[in-house]
Amino acid sequence: MTVLIDPPQVPWRGRLWSHLASDESYEELHAFAAALGVPPRAFDGDHYDVPAEAFEAAVAAGAQVVRSRDLVRRLTAAGLRRRKRAVEVSVEVEIEVVETVEIRVDRGHP
């Protein structure tokens, strides 16, 4: 069992956050996070975002502290790294021209 956590150093919404990940399997990661009380909504593709307040509990439960770059390197080596993809947004806009108005601006130039 290898669950990894990096030190809480990512600021967001007035708190610092860590990343909790496994270089073994997502099943191991989900089980560890559930036992720690981390809600499923904190899962972000290949890791959980964990607030600084939960860092010590994660370490006490067996998470290995690693640098952020090492966490990413180990996830990649294990084939468990999932990069975020750009989200395509399609918006339909309907424009109706009601009246055309010509406006002239005098800037005082001859």
C-alpha positions in Angstrom: 0.0 0.0 0.0 1.5 3.3 -1.1 -0.7 6.4 -0.5 1.1 9.6 -1.1 0.5 13.1 0.2 2.3 16.4 -0.5 2.6 19.1 2.0 -0.3 21.6 2.2 1.0 24.4 0.0 -1.7 25.1 -2.6 -3.8 28.1 -1.6 -7.5 28.0 -2.5 -10.5 29.6 -0.9 -8.6 30.9 2.1 -7.0 27.6 3.0 -3.9 25.5 2.1 -4.4 22.2 0.3 -2.5 18.9 -0.2 -2.9 16.3 -2.8 -3.6 12.7 -1.7 -2.8 10.0 -4.3 -1.9 6.4 -4.7 0.8 4.9 -7.0 -0.8 1.5 -6.7 -4.5 1.9 -7.7 -7.5 4.1 -7.5 -9.3 1.5 -5.4 -6.6 1.9 -2.8 -6.8 5.7 -3.0 -10.6 5.7 -2.7 -10.6 3.3 0.3 -7.9 5.4 2.1 -9.8 8.6 1.5 -13.1 7.2 2.7 -11.5 5.9 5.9 -10.0 9.3 6.4 -13.4 10.9 5.9 -12.5 12.8 2.8 -15.7 13.3 0.7 -16.0 11.8 -2.8 -16.4 15.3 -4.2 -12.8 16.0 -3.3 -11.6 13.5 -5.9 -10.0 15.4 -8.9 -9.3 12.8 -11.6 -6.2 11.2 -10.1 -6.0 12.6 -6.6 -8.0 14.0 -3.7 -7.7 17.6 -2.7 -7.2 17.5 1.1 -7.3 20.6 3.4 -4.2 21.3 5.6 -6.3 20.4 8.6 -6.4 16.8 7.5 -2.7 16.5 6.6 -1.5 15.1 10.0 -4.4 12.6 10.1 -3.5 11.3 6.6 0.1 10.9 7.7 -0.9 9.2 10.9 -3.1 6.8 8.9 -0.1 5.8 6.7 0.2 8.3 3.9 3.8 8.9 2.8 4.9 12.6 2.6 6.5 13.4 -0.7 7.2 16.6 -2.7 4.6 17.6 -5.2 6.8 16.8 -8.2 7.6 13.4 -6.8 3.9 12.7 -6.4 3.2 13.5 -10.0 6.3 11.5 -11.2 5.2 8.4 -9.3 1.6 8.7 -10.6 2.9 9.0 -14.1 5.3 6.1 -13.7 2.4 3.9 -12.4 0.2 4.9 -15.3 -2.3 6.5 -13.0 -1.7 10.2 -14.0 -4.8 11.8 -15.6 -4.1 15.2 -17.1 -6.9 17.7 -17.1 -8.5 18.3 -20.4 -9.7 21.6 -21.7 -13.4 21.8 -21.5 -15.3 22.8 -24.6 -18.2 25.1 -24.1 -20.7 25.6 -26.8 -23.0 28.6 -26.4 -25.8 29.5 -28.8 -26.6 33.1 -29.1 -29.6 34.5 -30.9 -29.3 38.2 -31.9 -32.2 40.1 -33.3 -31.5 43.6 -34.8 -34.4 45.7 -33.9 -33.3 49.0 -35.3 -30.2 50.3 -36.9 -29.0 53.7 -35.7 -26.2 55.8 -37.2 -24.2 57.8 -34.7 -21.7 60.4 -35.6 -19.2 61.7 -33.1 -17.7 65.1 -33.5 -14.2 65.0 -32.0 -13.5 68.6 -33.0 -11.2 67.6 -35.8 -11.5 69.5 -39.2 
